[in-house]
Amino acid sequence: MLKTIGQSPISLPFVASKIMERIISDQMASFFLEKYVIDKAQHGFLKGLSTSTNLLECFNHWTISIKARKAVTIAFAKAFDTVSHPKLLYRLKQYGIDGCLLKWIESFFVWS
């Protein structure tokens, strides 16, 4: 189903799936914070924090360490390039995520 606004078609199912994705993401982040699975220092996937805020915080820490003549080791990796999807799904189940939600997340990995 497409609705046209001006010259750009908008797919309503796509918009609905994005809204659902945001709701699930917010609920899972709250769940994992409450269960202390995610540390409050985590930047990715939390409101008001991002990879940019993480880099700014790290840069500040590195600068302070270098000024104090301390060694600094830096390693970068793409998170989802290094995470085994079956292992992640297993861990989510261990933390209490199961049923339709776990199947939805699994299908997301198939399509991504």
Biopython code that builds the backbone (N, CA, C, O; Angstrom):
import numpy as np
from Bio.PDB.StructureBuilder import StructureBuilder

atoms = [
    (1, "MET", "N", (0.852, -1.165, 0.000)),
    (1, "MET", "CA", (0.000, 0.000, 0.000)),
    (1, "MET", "C", (0.902, 1.234, 0.000)),
    (1, "MET", "O", (1.717, 1.400, 0.908)),
    (2, "LEU", "N", (0.768, 2.098, -1.000)),
    (2, "LEU", "CA", (1.574, 3.303, -1.080)),
    (2, "LEU", "C", (0.686, 4.522, -1.023)),
    (2, "LEU", "O", (-0.376, 4.565, -1.644)),
    (3, "LYS", "N", (1.119, 5.498, -0.284)),
    (3, "LYS", "CA", (0.420, 6.769, -0.203)),
    (3, "LYS", "C", (1.388, 7.827, -0.712)),
    (3, "LYS", "O", (2.555, 7.833, -0.320)),
    (4, "THR", "N", (0.931, 8.703, -1.561)),
    (4, "THR", "CA", (1.814, 9.705, -2.129)),
    (4, "THR", "C", (1.626, 11.035, -1.414)),
    (4, "THR", "O", (0.512, 11.540, -1.272)),
    (5, "ILE", "N", (2.755, 11.586, -0.969)),
    (5, "ILE", "CA", (2.761, 12.923, -0.376)),
    (5, "ILE", "C", (3.706, 13.731, -1.255)),
    (5, "ILE", "O", (4.904, 13.454, -1.311)),
    (6, "GLY", "N", (3.167, 14.719, -1.931)),
    (6, "GLY", "CA", (3.974, 15.461, -2.892)),
    (6, "GLY", "C", (4.370, 14.515, -4.015)),
    (6, "GLY", "O", (3.501, 13.930, -4.661)),
    (7, "GLN", "N", (5.658, 14.357, -4.259)),
    (7, "GLN", "CA", (6.155, 13.469, -5.300)),
    (7, "GLN", "C", (6.718, 12.166, -4.735)),
    (7, "GLN", "O", (7.067, 11.275, -5.509)),
    (8, "SER", "N", (6.819, 12.028, -3.406)),
    (8, "SER", "CA", (7.483, 10.866, -2.810)),
    (8, "SER", "C", (6.484, 9.843, -2.294)),
    (8, "SER", "O", (5.661, 10.161, -1.436)),
    (9, "PRO", "N", (6.544, 8.608, -2.810)),
    (9, "PRO", "CA", (5.676, 7.562, -2.265)),
    (9, "PRO", "C", (6.191, 7.096, -0.899)),
    (9, "PRO", "O", (7.399, 6.984, -0.686)),
    (10, "ILE", "N", (5.282, 6.833, -0.001)),
    (10, "ILE", "CA", (5.631, 6.348, 1.332)),
    (10, "ILE", "C", (4.965, 4.999, 1.537)),
    (10, "ILE", "O", (3.755, 4.867, 1.353)),
    (11, "SER", "N", (5.736, 4.008, 1.913)),
    (11, "SER", "CA", (5.197, 2.686, 2.168)),
    (11, "SER", "C", (4.718, 2.635, 3.614)),
    (11, "SER", "O", (5.527, 2.703, 4.539)),
    (12, "LEU", "N", (3.411, 2.516, 3.813)),
    (12, "LEU", "CA", (2.862, 2.490, 5.162)),
    (12, "LEU", "C", (3.330, 1.271, 5.955)),
    (12, "LEU", "O", (3.604, 1.415, 7.146)),
    (13, "PRO", "N", (3.438, 0.071, 5.358)),
    (13, "PRO", "CA", (3.974, -1.057, 6.128)),
    (13, "PRO", "C", (5.401, -0.803, 6.607)),
    (13, "PRO", "O", (5.763, -1.222, 7.707)),
    (14, "PHE", "N", (6.217, -0.121, 5.797)),
    (14, "PHE", "CA", (7.581, 0.202, 6.190)),
    (14, "PHE", "C", (7.573, 1.123, 7.409)),
    (14, "PHE", "O", (8.334, 0.906, 8.352)),
    (15, "VAL", "N", (6.727, 2.140, 7.398)),
    (15, "VAL", "CA", (6.620, 3.070, 8.520)),
    (15, "VAL", "C", (6.171, 2.321, 9.776)),
    (15, "VAL", "O", (6.719, 2.537, 10.857)),
    (16, "ALA", "N", (5.190, 1.455, 9.638)),
    (16, "ALA", "CA", (4.701, 0.676, 10.782)),
    (16, "ALA", "C", (5.804, -0.223, 11.338)),
    (16, "ALA", "O", (5.939, -0.349, 12.555)),
    (17, "SER", "N", (6.591, -0.845, 10.466)),
    (17, "SER", "CA", (7.658, -1.729, 10.954)),
    (17, "SER", "C", (8.744, -0.925, 11.653)),
    (17, "SER", "O", (9.330, -1.408, 12.621)),
    (18, "LYS", "N", (9.028, 0.287, 11.190)),
    (18, "LYS", "CA", (10.018, 1.143, 11.847)),
    (18, "LYS", "C", (9.536, 1.566, 13.238)),
    (18, "LYS", "O", (10.323, 1.616, 14.184)),
    (19, "ILE", "N", (8.247, 1.868, 13.356)),
    (19, "ILE", "CA", (7.678, 2.230, 14.660)),
    (19, "ILE", "C", (7.765, 1.030, 15.603)),
    (19, "ILE", "O", (8.152, 1.176, 16.762)),
    (20, "MET", "N", (7.403, -0.161, 15.104)),
    (20, "MET", "CA", (7.480, -1.371, 15.921)),
    (20, "MET", "C", (8.929, -1.638, 16.347)),
    (20, "MET", "O", (9.182, -1.984, 17.501)),
    (21, "GLU", "N", (9.868, -1.478, 15.426)),
    (21, "GLU", "CA", (11.284, -1.687, 15.736)),
    (21, "GLU", "C", (11.733, -0.747, 16.859)),
    (21, "GLU", "O", (12.449, -1.168, 17.767)),
    (22, "ARG", "N", (11.320, 0.514, 16.801)),
    (22, "ARG", "CA", (11.699, 1.498, 17.827)),
    (22, "ARG", "C", (11.102, 1.127, 19.185)),
    (22, "ARG", "O", (11.787, 1.212, 20.204)),
    (23, "ILE", "N", (9.841, 0.720, 19.208)),
    (23, "ILE", "CA", (9.182, 0.337, 20.463)),
    (23, "ILE", "C", (9.895, -0.856, 21.085)),
    (23, "ILE", "O", (10.188, -0.853, 22.280)),
    (24, "ILE", "N", (10.175, -1.877, 20.274)),
    (24, "ILE", "CA", (10.846, -3.078, 20.784)),
    (24, "ILE", "C", (12.246, -2.735, 21.273)),
    (24, "ILE", "O", (12.660, -3.204, 22.333)),
    (25, "SER", "N", (12.969, -1.935, 20.530)),
    (25, "SER", "CA", (14.322, -1.530, 20.924)),
    (25, "SER", "C", (14.304, -0.799, 22.266)),
    (25, "SER", "O", (15.117, -1.089, 23.143)),
    (26, "ASP", "N", (13.380, 0.146, 22.426)),
    (26, "ASP", "CA", (13.268, 0.896, 23.685)),
    (26, "ASP", "C", (12.921, -0.023, 24.858)),
    (26, "ASP", "O", (13.492, 0.102, 25.942)),
    (27, "GLN", "N", (11.991, -0.938, 24.638)),
    (27, "GLN", "CA", (11.580, -1.861, 25.700)),
    (27, "GLN", "C", (12.713, -2.810, 26.087)),
    (27, "GLN", "O", (12.924, -3.081, 27.269)),
    (28, "MET", "N", (13.443, -3.315, 25.087)),
    (28, "MET", "CA", (14.552, -4.220, 25.380)),
    (28, "MET", "C", (15.670, -3.484, 26.117)),
    (28, "MET", "O", (16.260, -4.037, 27.045)),
    (29, "ALA", "N", (15.970, -2.252, 25.722)),
    (29, "ALA", "CA", (17.007, -1.469, 26.406)),
    (29, "ALA", "C", (16.618, -1.261, 27.867)),
    (29, "ALA", "O", (17.455, -1.416, 28.757)),
    (30, "SER", "N", (15.359, -0.912, 28.121)),
    (30, "SER", "CA", (14.887, -0.734, 29.503)),
    (30, "SER", "C", (14.998, -2.037, 30.287)),
    (30, "SER", "O", (15.460, -2.042, 31.428)),
    (31, "PHE", "N", (14.578, -3.132, 29.678)),
    (31, "PHE", "CA", (14.640, -4.453, 30.314)),
    (31, "PHE", "C", (16.074, -4.806, 30.703)),
    (31, "PHE", "O", (16.333, -5.214, 31.835)),
    (32, "PHE", "N", (17.014, -4.647, 29.749)),
    (32, "PHE", "CA", (18.400, -5.011, 29.998)),
    (32, "PHE", "C", (19.075, -4.078, 31.002)),
    (32, "PHE", "O", (19.942, -4.516, 31.759)),
    (33, "LEU", "N", (18.692, -2.801, 31.021)),
    (33, "LEU", "CA", (19.233, -1.888, 32.037)),
    (33, "LEU", "C", (18.731, -2.259, 33.426)),
    (33, "LEU", "O", (19.497, -2.257, 34.389)),
    (34, "GLU", "N", (17.439, -2.578, 33.529)),
    (34, "GLU", "CA", (16.860, -2.976, 34.819)),
    (34, "GLU", "C", (17.470, -4.265, 35.348)),
    (34, "GLU", "O", (17.625, -4.424, 36.559)),
    (35, "LYS", "N", (17.816, -5.181, 34.460)),
    (35, "LYS", "CA", (18.394, -6.477, 34.856)),
    (35, "LYS", "C", (19.919, -6.410, 34.960)),
    (35, "LYS", "O", (20.569, -7.424, 35.214)),
    (36, "TYR", "N", (20.491, -5.216, 34.766)),
    (36, "TYR", "CA", (21.935, -5.001, 34.828)),
    (36, "TYR", "C", (22.709, -5.839, 33.807)),
    (36, "TYR", "O", (23.853, -6.222, 34.053)),
    (37, "VAL", "N", (22.087, -6.117, 32.671)),
    (37, "VAL", "CA", (22.768, -6.819, 31.580)),
    (37, "VAL", "C", (23.599, -5.804, 30.788)),
    (37, "VAL", "O", (24.694, -6.114, 30.319)),
    (38, "ILE", "N", (23.064, -4.593, 30.648)),
    (38, "ILE", "CA", (23.775, -3.501, 29.975)),
    (38, "ILE", "C", (24.226, -2.515, 31.043)),
    (38, "ILE", "O", (23.427, -2.066, 31.865)),
    (39, "ASP", "N", (25.489, -2.188, 31.022)),
    (39, "ASP", "CA", (26.040, -1.212, 31.950)),
    (39, "ASP", "C", (25.553, 0.186, 31.564)),
    (39, "ASP", "O", (25.343, 0.466, 30.383)),
    (40, "LYS", "N", (25.377, 1.053, 32.544)),
    (40, "LYS", "CA", (24.918, 2.416, 32.254)),
    (40, "LYS", "C", (25.952, 3.221, 31.470)),
    (40, "LYS", "O", (25.637, 4.286, 30.940)),
    (41, "ALA", "N", (27.200, 2.710, 31.393)),
    (41, "ALA", "CA", (28.240, 3.375, 30.603)),
    (41, "ALA", "C", (28.152, 3.011, 29.126)),
    (41, "ALA", "O", (28.874, 3.578, 28.306)),
    (42, "GLN", "N", (27.272, 2.068, 28.778)),
    (42, "GLN", "CA", (27.064, 1.649, 27.383)),
    (42, "GLN", "C", (26.563, 2.842, 26.577)),
    (42, "GLN", "O", (25.714, 3.598, 27.050)),
    (43, "HIS", "N", (27.075, 3.013, 25.383)),
    (43, "HIS", "CA", (26.644, 4.134, 24.554)),
    (43, "HIS", "C", (25.681, 3.716, 23.452)),
    (43, "HIS", "O", (24.698, 4.415, 23.203)),
    (44, "GLY", "N", (25.935, 2.607, 22.794)),
    (44, "GLY", "CA", (25.081, 2.200, 21.685)),
    (44, "GLY", "C", (23.704, 1.776, 22.157)),
    (44, "GLY", "O", (23.580, 1.135, 23.201)),
    (45, "PHE", "N", (22.686, 2.116, 21.420)),
    (45, "PHE", "CA", (21.303, 1.686, 21.632)),
    (45, "PHE", "C", (20.618, 2.339, 22.823)),
    (45, "PHE", "O", (19.513, 1.928, 23.175)),
    (46, "LEU", "N", (21.219, 3.331, 23.455)),
    (46, "LEU", "CA", (20.583, 4.001, 24.582)),
    (46, "LEU", "C", (20.276, 5.445, 24.211)),
    (46, "LEU", "O", (21.038, 6.092, 23.492)),
    (47, "LYS", "N", (19.146, 5.941, 24.713)),
    (47, "LYS", "CA", (18.709, 7.302, 24.395)),
    (47, "LYS", "C", (19.758, 8.330, 24.838)),
    (47, "LYS", "O", (20.294, 8.260, 25.944)),
    (48, "GLY", "N", (20.032, 9.277, 23.948)),
    (48, "GLY", "CA", (20.962, 10.353, 24.249)),
    (48, "GLY", "C", (22.427, 9.959, 24.126)),
    (48, "GLY", "O", (23.310, 10.800, 24.291)),
    (49, "LEU", "N", (22.691, 8.694, 23.839)),
    (49, "LEU", "CA", (24.065, 8.225, 23.689)),
    (49, "LEU", "C", (24.217, 7.557, 22.333)),
    (49, "LEU", "O", (23.266, 6.979, 21.807)),
    (50, "SER", "N", (25.413, 7.637, 21.769)),
    (50, "SER", "CA", (25.639, 7.077, 20.440)),
    (50, "SER", "C", (27.116, 6.744, 20.277)),
    (50, "SER", "O", (27.909, 6.913, 21.204)),
    (51, "THR", "N", (27.467, 6.278, 19.110)),
    (51, "THR", "CA", (28.889, 6.041, 18.843)),
    (51, "THR", "C", (29.659, 7.356, 18.897)),
    (51, "THR", "O", (30.839, 7.365, 19.246)),
    (52, "SER", "N", (29.011, 8.456, 18.558)),
    (52, "SER", "CA", (29.673, 9.772, 18.624)),
    (52, "SER", "C", (29.982, 10.162, 20.065)),
    (52, "SER", "O", (31.090, 10.612, 20.358)),
    (53, "THR", "N", (29.019, 9.995, 20.969)),
    (53, "THR", "CA", (29.280, 10.328, 22.370)),
    (53, "THR", "C", (30.318, 9.374, 22.963)),
    (53, "THR", "O", (31.112, 9.764, 23.818)),
    (54, "ASN", "N", (30.304, 8.123, 22.503)),
    (54, "ASN", "CA", (31.302, 7.163, 22.955)),
    (54, "ASN", "C", (32.703, 7.607, 22.525)),
    (54, "ASN", "O", (33.639, 7.591, 23.323)),
    (55, "LEU", "N", (32.836, 8.004, 21.256)),
    (55, "LEU", "CA", (34.135, 8.465, 20.767)),
    (55, "LEU", "C", (34.609, 9.721, 21.490)),
    (55, "LEU", "O", (35.796, 9.854, 21.788)),
    (56, "LEU", "N", (33.694, 10.639, 21.774)),
    (56, "LEU", "CA", (34.074, 11.849, 22.509)),
    (56, "LEU", "C", (34.566, 11.504, 23.916)),
    (56, "LEU", "O", (35.568, 12.048, 24.380)),
    (57, "GLU", "N", (33.860, 10.603, 24.587)),
    (57, "GLU", "CA", (34.262, 10.182, 25.928)),
    (57, "GLU", "C", (35.618, 9.470, 25.890)),
    (57, "GLU", "O", (36.479, 9.713, 26.735)),
    (58, "CYS", "N", (35.796, 8.589, 24.902)),
    (58, "CYS", "CA", (37.074, 7.876, 24.758)),
    (58, "CYS", "C", (38.209, 8.849, 24.458)),
    (58, "CYS", "O", (39.285, 8.760, 25.050)),
    (59, "PHE", "N", (37.966, 9.771, 23.544)),
    (59, "PHE", "CA", (38.991, 10.748, 23.191)),
    (59, "PHE", "C", (39.416, 11.543, 24.424)),
    (59, "PHE", "O", (40.604, 11.800, 24.621)),
    (60, "ASN", "N", (38.456, 11.929, 25.245)),
    (60, "ASN", "CA", (38.768, 12.652, 26.478)),
    (60, "ASN", "C", (39.621, 11.779, 27.404)),
    (60, "ASN", "O", (40.613, 12.248, 27.962)),
    (61, "HIS", "N", (39.235, 10.522, 27.563)),
    (61, "HIS", "CA", (39.984, 9.590, 28.418)),
    (61, "HIS", "C", (41.406, 9.392, 27.888)),
    (61, "HIS", "O", (42.366, 9.403, 28.659)),
    (62, "TRP", "N", (41.540, 9.211, 26.565)),
    (62, "TRP", "CA", (42.858, 9.011, 25.970)),
    (62, "TRP", "C", (43.740, 10.250, 26.175)),
    (62, "TRP", "O", (44.923, 10.133, 26.493)),
    (63, "THR", "N", (43.150, 11.429, 25.988)),
    (63, "THR", "CA", (43.905, 12.672, 26.152)),
    (63, "THR", "C", (44.421, 12.800, 27.581)),
    (63, "THR", "O", (45.585, 13.142, 27.795)),
    (64, "ILE", "N", (43.566, 12.530, 28.551)),
    (64, "ILE", "CA", (43.981, 12.595, 29.960)),
    (64, "ILE", "C", (45.084, 11.576, 30.235)),
    (64, "ILE", "O", (46.059, 11.887, 30.919)),
    (65, "SER", "N", (44.937, 10.368, 29.709)),
    (65, "SER", "CA", (45.945, 9.323, 29.914)),
    (65, "SER", "C", (47.283, 9.696, 29.290)),
    (65, "SER", "O", (48.332, 9.501, 29.905)),
    (66, "ILE", "N", (47.254, 10.228, 28.080)),
    (66, "ILE", "CA", (48.490, 10.613, 27.393)),
    (66, "ILE", "C", (49.173, 11.759, 28.137)),
    (66, "ILE", "O", (50.394, 11.759, 28.291)),
    (67, "LYS", "N", (48.393, 12.732, 28.598)),
    (67, "LYS", "CA", (48.976, 13.847, 29.364)),
    (67, "LYS", "C", (49.614, 13.352, 30.651)),
    (67, "LYS", "O", (50.596, 13.924, 31.125)),
    (68, "ALA", "N", (49.046, 12.271, 31.224)),
    (68, "ALA", "CA", (49.597, 11.692, 32.461)),
    (68, "ALA", "C", (50.707, 10.683, 32.150)),
    (68, "ALA", "O", (51.195, 9.993, 33.045)),
    (69, "ARG", "N", (51.103, 10.602, 30.873)),
    (69, "ARG", "CA", (52.161, 9.702, 30.404)),
    (69, "ARG", "C", (51.839, 8.224, 30.661)),
    (69, "ARG", "O", (52.725, 7.426, 30.968)),
    (70, "LYS", "N", (50.568, 7.884, 30.530)),
    (70, "LYS", "CA", (50.129, 6.492, 30.660)),
    (70, "LYS", "C", (49.975, 5.898, 29.259)),
    (70, "LYS", "O", (49.674, 6.607, 28.299)),
    (71, "ALA", "N", (50.183, 4.611, 29.164)),
    (71, "ALA", "CA", (50.027, 3.927, 27.877)),
    (71, "ALA", "C", (48.545, 3.854, 27.512)),
    (71, "ALA", "O", (47.682, 3.700, 28.376)),
    (72, "VAL", "N", (48.275, 3.966, 26.222)),
    (72, "VAL", "CA", (46.910, 3.875, 25.724)),
    (72, "VAL", "C", (46.889, 2.868, 24.573)),
    (72, "VAL", "O", (47.646, 3.002, 23.611)),
    (73, "THR", "N", (46.031, 1.872, 24.674)),
    (73, "THR", "CA", (45.859, 0.902, 23.596)),
    (73, "THR", "C", (44.457, 1.081, 23.031)),
    (73, "THR", "O", (43.481, 1.137, 23.778)),
    (74, "ILE", "N", (44.364, 1.171, 21.724)),
    (74, "ILE", "CA", (43.082, 1.413, 21.062)),
    (74, "ILE", "C", (42.840, 0.313, 20.029)),
    (74, "ILE", "O", (43.714, 0.010, 19.217)),
    (75, "ALA", "N", (41.658, -0.274, 20.067)),
    (75, "ALA", "CA", (41.272, -1.280, 19.068)),
    (75, "ALA", "C", (39.849, -0.981, 18.616)),
    (75, "ALA", "O", (38.985, -0.691, 19.444)),
    (76, "PHE", "N", (39.601, -1.046, 17.333)),
    (76, "PHE", "CA", (38.271, -0.800, 16.789)),
    (76, "PHE", "C", (37.757, -2.063, 16.111)),
    (76, "PHE", "O", (38.519, -2.797, 15.481)),
    (77, "ALA", "N", (36.462, -2.305, 16.246)),
    (77, "ALA", "CA", (35.831, -3.440, 15.555)),
    (77, "ALA", "C", (34.373, -3.097, 15.297)),
    (77, "ALA", "O", (33.754, -2.361, 16.066)),
    (78, "LYS", "N", (33.839, -3.621, 14.235)),
    (78, "LYS", "CA", (32.420, -3.466, 13.952)),
    (78, "LYS", "C", (31.687, -4.542, 14.750)),
    (78, "LYS", "O", (31.935, -5.734, 14.568)),
    (79, "ALA", "N", (30.802, -4.125, 15.618)),
    (79, "ALA", "CA", (30.155, -5.052, 16.544)),
    (79, "ALA", "C", (29.440, -6.199, 15.848)),
    (79, "ALA", "O", (29.681, -7.359, 16.182)),
    (80, "PHE", "N", (28.570, -5.908, 14.891)),
    (80, "PHE", "CA", (27.779, -6.976, 14.294)),
    (80, "PHE", "C", (28.540, -7.753, 13.233)),
    (80, "PHE", "O", (28.040, -8.752, 12.716)),
    (81, "ASP", "N", (29.753, -7.299, 12.902)),
    (81, "ASP", "CA", (30.600, -8.102, 12.025)),
    (81, "ASP", "C", (31.318, -9.181, 12.823)),
    (81, "ASP", "O", (31.829, -10.143, 12.249)),
    (82, "THR", "N", (31.359, -9.029, 14.141)),
    (82, "THR", "CA", (32.104, -9.971, 14.967)),
    (82, "THR", "C", (31.211, -10.807, 15.885)),
    (82, "THR", "O", (31.699, -11.725, 16.546)),
    (83, "VAL", "N", (29.931, -10.508, 15.936)),
    (83, "VAL", "CA", (29.016, -11.235, 16.817)),
    (83, "VAL", "C", (28.392, -12.404, 16.062)),
    (83, "VAL", "O", (27.854, -12.240, 14.967)),
    (84, "SER", "N", (28.473, -13.576, 16.662)),
    (84, "SER", "CA", (27.819, -14.750, 16.088)),
    (84, "SER", "C", (26.318, -14.629, 16.355)),
    (84, "SER", "O", (25.897, -14.574, 17.511)),
    (85, "HIS", "N", (25.527, -14.589, 15.316)),
    (85, "HIS", "CA", (24.077, -14.450, 15.491)),
    (85, "HIS", "C", (23.484, -15.607, 16.295)),
    (85, "HIS", "O", (22.666, -15.352, 17.178)),
    (86, "PRO", "N", (23.851, -16.867, 16.036)),
    (86, "PRO", "CA", (23.313, -17.960, 16.859)),
    (86, "PRO", "C", (23.676, -17.805, 18.345)),
    (86, "PRO", "O", (22.856, -18.085, 19.220)),
    (87, "LYS", "N", (24.896, -17.363, 18.620)),
    (87, "LYS", "CA", (25.302, -17.158, 20.025)),
    (87, "LYS", "C", (24.523, -16.003, 20.655)),
    (87, "LYS", "O", (24.124, -16.078, 21.818)),
    (88, "LEU", "N", (24.310, -14.939, 19.885)),
    (88, "LEU", "CA", (23.543, -13.810, 20.398)),
    (88, "LEU", "C", (22.108, -14.236, 20.708)),
    (88, "LEU", "O", (21.569, -13.888, 21.758)),
    (89, "LEU", "N", (21.494, -14.987, 19.799)),
    (89, "LEU", "CA", (20.129, -15.467, 20.027)),
    (89, "LEU", "C", (20.075, -16.366, 21.264)),
    (89, "LEU", "O", (19.125, -16.295, 22.044)),
    (90, "TYR", "N", (21.091, -17.209, 21.440)),
    (90, "TYR", "CA", (21.165, -18.076, 22.623)),
    (90, "TYR", "C", (21.239, -17.230, 23.893)),
    (90, "TYR", "O", (20.543, -17.516, 24.867)),
    (91, "ARG", "N", (22.085, -16.180, 23.890)),
    (91, "ARG", "CA", (22.226, -15.309, 25.069)),
    (91, "ARG", "C", (20.930, -14.554, 25.355)),
    (91, "ARG", "O", (20.546, -14.404, 26.515)),
    (92, "LEU", "N", (20.254, -14.078, 24.308)),
    (92, "LEU", "CA", (18.984, -13.383, 24.506)),
    (92, "LEU", "C", (17.979, -14.305, 25.187)),
    (92, "LEU", "O", (17.248, -13.885, 26.083)),
    (93, "LYS", "N", (17.948, -15.561, 24.758)),
    (93, "LYS", "CA", (17.050, -16.546, 25.375)),
    (93, "LYS", "C", (17.424, -16.751, 26.842)),
    (93, "LYS", "O", (16.543, -16.873, 27.693)),
    (94, "GLN", "N", (18.722, -16.790, 27.143)),
    (94, "GLN", "CA", (19.187, -16.948, 28.521)),
    (94, "GLN", "C", (18.744, -15.774, 29.400)),
    (94, "GLN", "O", (18.511, -15.940, 30.597)),
    (95, "TYR", "N", (18.629, -14.581, 28.793)),
    (95, "TYR", "CA", (18.209, -13.393, 29.540)),
    (95, "TYR", "C", (16.693, -13.231, 29.612)),
    (95, "TYR", "O", (16.194, -12.264, 30.187)),
    (96, "GLY", "N", (15.967, -14.177, 29.029)),
    (96, "GLY", "CA", (14.517, -14.143, 29.144)),
    (96, "GLY", "C", (13.784, -13.663, 27.908)),
    (96, "GLY", "O", (12.565, -13.491, 27.948)),
    (97, "ILE", "N", (14.487, -13.445, 26.819)),
    (97, "ILE", "CA", (13.843, -13.044, 25.567)),
    (97, "ILE", "C", (13.521, -14.325, 24.808)),
    (97, "ILE", "O", (14.425, -15.080, 24.451)),
    (98, "ASP", "N", (12.233, -14.572, 24.560)),
    (98, "ASP", "CA", (11.878, -15.799, 23.835)),
    (98, "ASP", "C", (10.578, -15.599, 23.068)),
    (98, "ASP", "O", (10.097, -14.474, 22.934)),
    (99, "GLY", "N", (10.023, -16.670, 22.575)),
    (99, "GLY", "CA", (8.743, -16.621, 21.866)),
    (99, "GLY", "C", (8.808, -15.804, 20.596)),
    (99, "GLY", "O", (9.798, -15.837, 19.865)),
    (100, "CYS", "N", (7.740, -15.070, 20.344)),
    (100, "CYS", "CA", (7.604, -14.286, 19.111)),
    (100, "CYS", "C", (8.702, -13.231, 18.981)),
    (100, "CYS", "O", (9.187, -12.972, 17.879)),
    (101, "LEU", "N", (9.093, -12.624, 20.096)),
    (101, "LEU", "CA", (10.122, -11.592, 20.029)),
    (101, "LEU", "C", (11.449, -12.179, 19.555)),
    (101, "LEU", "O", (12.119, -11.591, 18.706)),
    (102, "LEU", "N", (11.829, -13.325, 20.095)),
    (102, "LEU", "CA", (13.079, -13.962, 19.679)),
    (102, "LEU", "C", (13.015, -14.355, 18.199)),
    (102, "LEU", "O", (13.996, -14.192, 17.473)),
    (103, "LYS", "N", (11.878, -14.865, 17.756)),
    (103, "LYS", "CA", (11.702, -15.222, 16.335)),
    (103, "LYS", "C", (11.806, -13.967, 15.457)),
    (103, "LYS", "O", (12.385, -14.019, 14.373)),
    (104, "TRP", "N", (11.252, -12.852, 15.917)),
    (104, "TRP", "CA", (11.305, -11.602, 15.169)),
    (104, "TRP", "C", (12.754, -11.140, 15.029)),
    (104, "TRP", "O", (13.178, -10.732, 13.947)),
    (105, "ILE", "N", (13.510, -11.205, 16.120)),
    (105, "ILE", "CA", (14.921, -10.808, 16.084)),
    (105, "ILE", "C", (15.700, -11.740, 15.148)),
    (105, "ILE", "O", (16.540, -11.281, 14.374)),
    (106, "GLU", "N", (15.426, -13.034, 15.219)),
    (106, "GLU", "CA", (16.098, -14.001, 14.354)),
    (106, "GLU", "C", (15.804, -13.699, 12.882)),
    (106, "GLU", "O", (16.699, -13.780, 12.041)),
    (107, "SER", "N", (14.559, -13.353, 12.573)),
    (107, "SER", "CA", (14.220, -13.035, 11.187)),
    (107, "SER", "C", (14.896, -11.741, 10.735)),
    (107, "SER", "O", (15.192, -11.580, 9.552)),
    (108, "PHE", "N", (15.140, -10.828, 11.658)),
    (108, "PHE", "CA", (15.850, -9.595, 11.349)),
    (108, "PHE", "C", (17.266, -9.913, 10.879)),
    (108, "PHE", "O", (17.755, -9.291, 9.936)),
    (109, "PHE", "N", (17.936, -10.879, 11.525)),
    (109, "PHE", "CA", (19.289, -11.262, 11.130)),
    (109, "PHE", "C", (19.303, -11.885, 9.749)),
    (109, "PHE", "O", (20.256, -11.701, 8.992)),
    (110, "VAL", "N", (18.259, -12.618, 9.416)),
    (110, "VAL", "CA", (18.181, -13.257, 8.094)),
    (110, "VAL", "C", (18.099, -12.192, 7.000)),
    (110, "VAL", "O", (18.678, -12.356, 5.927)),
    (111, "TRP", "N", (17.374, -11.092, 7.275)),
    (111, "TRP", "CA", (17.152, -10.056, 6.266)),
    (111, "TRP", "C", (18.230, -8.979, 6.273)),
    (111, "TRP", "O", (18.305, -8.178, 5.342)),
    (112, "SER", "N", (19.068, -8.948, 7.313)),
    (112, "SER", "CA", (20.080, -7.872, 7.365)),
    (112, "SER", "C", (21.376, -8.283, 6.725)),
    (112, "SER", "O", (22.323, -7.496, 6.686)),
]
sb = StructureBuilder()
sb.init_structure("model")
sb.init_model(0)
sb.init_chain("A")
sb.init_seg("    ")
for serial, (resi, resn, name, xyz) in enumerate(atoms, 1):
    if name == "N":
        sb.init_residue(resn, " ", resi, " ")
    sb.init_atom(name, np.array(xyz, "f"), 0.0, 1.0, " ", f" {name:<3s}", serial, name[0])
structure = sb.get_structure()
